[in-house]
Amino acid sequence: MQELNDILILIDSYIGSSGWFPYVLLGTGLFFTIYLKFPQIRYFGFAVKVVKGKFDKSDDEGDTSHFQALATALSGTVGTGNIAGVALAIHIGGPAALFWMLATAAVGMCTKFVEVTLSHKYREKTEDGTMAGGPMYFMKNKMNMKWLAAAFAVATVLSSFGTGSLPQINSISTTLYSTFGIDLMVTGAVLSVLLGLVIIGGIKRIAAVTEKLVPSMALIYFIGAFAVIFYNYDQIIPSFTSIFADLFSGSSATGGFLGASVAFAFNKGVGRGLFSNEAGQGSAPIAHASAKGHEPVSEGMVAILEPFIDTIVICTITGMVLLSSGVWNEKMENQFDYADLTILEQVNASDQDEEGQQILYKHISGKETLPSFDGTLEVKDGKAINPVTFIHARSLAENVMIYKDGEPFTGETEIESGYPTDITVSFRGKSLIHSAPLTAEAFGRGFFGEYGKYIVSLGILLFAFSTAISWSYYGDRAMTFLFGSRSVVYYRIVYVIGFFVASFTDTTIIWSLAGIAIAVMTLPNLFGLVYLHKDMKQTVNEFWDGFKKEYPDEKTPE
C-alpha cells in the first residue's frame, strides 16, 4: 500500500503538486480577470438576478433551471474539499494555506465564468434528446481539436472517480466509523445502493435531488460551525490574523505542528482550493450546459457564484472552526494510517524546543531525512522494545501502542525502510490528525459539545454523497461524448462498484489519486480557455449589446 502511495505521490509531484501547476491555474484566472475587467465583481449582483429567473424565457432549451444547474454544480464542488480538504491544507501548510485557498477562489470565480460560458455556447443535443456540453465540446466544435477533446473526456471519466466517487465515500465511511462505529463496508454498501437509484434517473432526477440537498446541508453545517466559532469567541481575531501573519514567512512550529514553508502553504492552499471549488477543472461547465437558456453568458454569470459560496464562504467558515478551536496543532489519540506512518531509528529530538523542531521539520519536509528503522521490531505488551521514533501525520507520535487482533501485541514484526509490512498489526498513539476526523474533532469544541461531531458526520454524508451524484453525471456526459449514450449504463455500474470499494481503502492514497486526476483534467481545459480568449470577449460584448436592446430600462453592470 505504501509503495502504491509513493508511486502516486511521485506522479503527482510532476503535475498537480509541482511548483508550476498553481501558477498556471492562478495565472489563467488572473489573465481573464484583467482581460475581462473583473467580471467576478462587476457581474456578481446581475448573476443573482439570473439565478432567480428574472430573464428566463419559456422557449429556452435545456433540461434544468438556472438554480438547478447551480445546485448540481455546487453539489459537485461542496463536498470533502470543504470539510476534509481544508483540514488537510491547514494540517500540511498551516493557517496561511487557507489564504491561498481563498485567493484561488477569487480568481476562480472568473475562470468559472469563462469555462461555463464557452461550454454552454458550444453544447449539443444528444441522440436521446438531452443537452450535453463541457470543455470537450468547445474543443471539438470551435477549436477543431478532436484529439484534445477526447483526452479531456477521458480525463473527466478518470476524475469522476478520483474527485467524485473515491474520496467522497472514503470520507463518509471513515467519519461515520470514528463517530458512530459503523463498519466501513456497511456504509459503502448502503450508500452505493442509494447512489445507483439516484443516478439511473439521469440529470433531471439528479437536479431534483441536489436542489433540495444543497440548501439543507448548508444550513445544518453553518449552525454547527458557528456554534464552535462563537463558543471560542476570544480566538476569532487571533485565528483570522494567523491566516495572514505567516503569509510571507512560513508558518512556525506550534504545538504538535512542526512548521511549513511559504511554498508549502501556497502549493497546498491552491491545490486544496481547486479541489474545493474546481475552478478551471472543467467539471462544473458540464452541469451548467444542461441549463435552460438562450444566452451562454448569463449561465456563465451564474457560475460566478459557485467559488464564492463554496470556498470563500464555506471553506472560510471551516477554517475558522479549525483555528479557533485549536485542534489543528493538537496531538490526539488515534489509530495510525500506514501511509502516514514512518518508523525511524531513535531520534534525540523533541518537538517542544526549537532545535528539535528544526530537526524534525527538515525530515518531514524532505530537506534532511533521518535514518529509517529497518529490520525486526520486537514488541512486548504492545510497546516497542527497540529504540525507535514514530512519525505519524507529520508529527512526533507519543505513547505508541502496537496491537494485533485488537489486543496488545507481543512478538516480532518486520519493518522495511521505516514501513511496517504486516497489515494485521496496527499502531495507536497520540499524534496530529487531518482530513475529516480533524474537522469532526473541531466541531466537538463548541456549544453542542461532543454532539457537534454528529453535525460533521451528517455534513460529510450529505456534502460528499451529493458530490458523488453530480460527478456521476460529469462522467456519463464524457462517456456519451466518447462512445455514445449506450455506454453510460456500463459506466454507471463501474462507478457504483468503485464507490463501494473506496469506502474501505486507505485515506491518504485516495487523496493522492484525486490530486493526479484533478491535474490531468485541468491542464487541457486551461489551454482551451486561453486559446479561445478572443471568442470569449466577443461573446460577452455581443451579450450586452443584445441585452440593452431587449431590456432598455434595465441597469447593466457592463
Secondary structure, DSSP 8 states (H G I E B T S, - for coil): -HHHHHHHHHHHHHTTTSSSHHHHHHHHHHHHHHHTT-HHHHTHHHHHHHHTTTT--TT---SB-HHHHHHHHHHHHSSHIIIIIHHHHHHHH-THHHHHHHHHHHHHHHHHHHHHHHHHHT-EE-TTS-EE-SHHHHHHHTS--HHHHHHHHHHHHHHIIIIIIHHHHHHHHHHHHHHH---HHHHHHHHHHHHHHHHTTHHHHHHHHHHHHHHHHHHHHHHHHHHHHHHTGGGHHHHHHHHHHTTTT-B--BTTB--B-HHHHHHHHHHHHHHHH-TTTS-HHHHHTTB--S-HHHHHHHHHHHHIIIIIIIIHHHHHHHHHHTGGG--EEEE--GGGEEEEE-----TTSHHHHHHHHHHHTTSS---B--EEEEEETTEE-S-EEEEETTEE-EEEEEEETTEE--EEEEEETTEE--TTEEEEEEE---HHHHHHHHHTSSTTGGGHHHHHHHHHHHHHHHHHHHHHHHHHHHHHHHH-GGGHHHHHHHHHHHHHHGGGS-HHHHHHHHHHHHHHHHHHHHHHHHHTHHHHHHHHHHHHHHHHHH-TTS----
